[in-house]
């Protein structure tokens, strides 16, 4: 009788023990679930300095219509290590007087510590006829607001927001 009771108690412990062992095994093998990517805001105190400007052709400012724009992103590496730039995306938030398409480019560029690199991202924009006639100037610093994402090889992504005109 004592043996039967022991078997019943033992039988009740086994599923619980098995469940705990499975849980521990799952936790031990979850190395692939670690967070390896993060999104960081641009600005002071970050490991890289990012500046951006856009070149607008003179003809586009005056004539309207479709324009090929070049958005330049300057990345200065202050991390203490080399960094790899994999992808830069430029997305319009607002563009007064025009419509603008999202632009992006993939890169495989290493920036040594203490050095900087310019990256050019082509964009296509269309100046709206009514705004061209009204004299909207794309050099106006309030003309455009852009979101810029810089994805590094280590998984970090820097998200910057700019209100800018052109250089």
Secondary structure, DSSP 8 states (H G I E B T S, - for coil): -HHHHHHHHHHHHHHHHHHHHHHHHHHHTGGGGS---EEEE-STTSSEEEEEEEE--HHHHHH-EEEEEEEEEEEEE-SSS-EEEEEEEEEEEEETTEEE--EEEEEEEEE-TT-EEEEEEEEEEEE-HHHHHHT--TTSTTSEEEEEEEEETTSEEEEEEEEE---
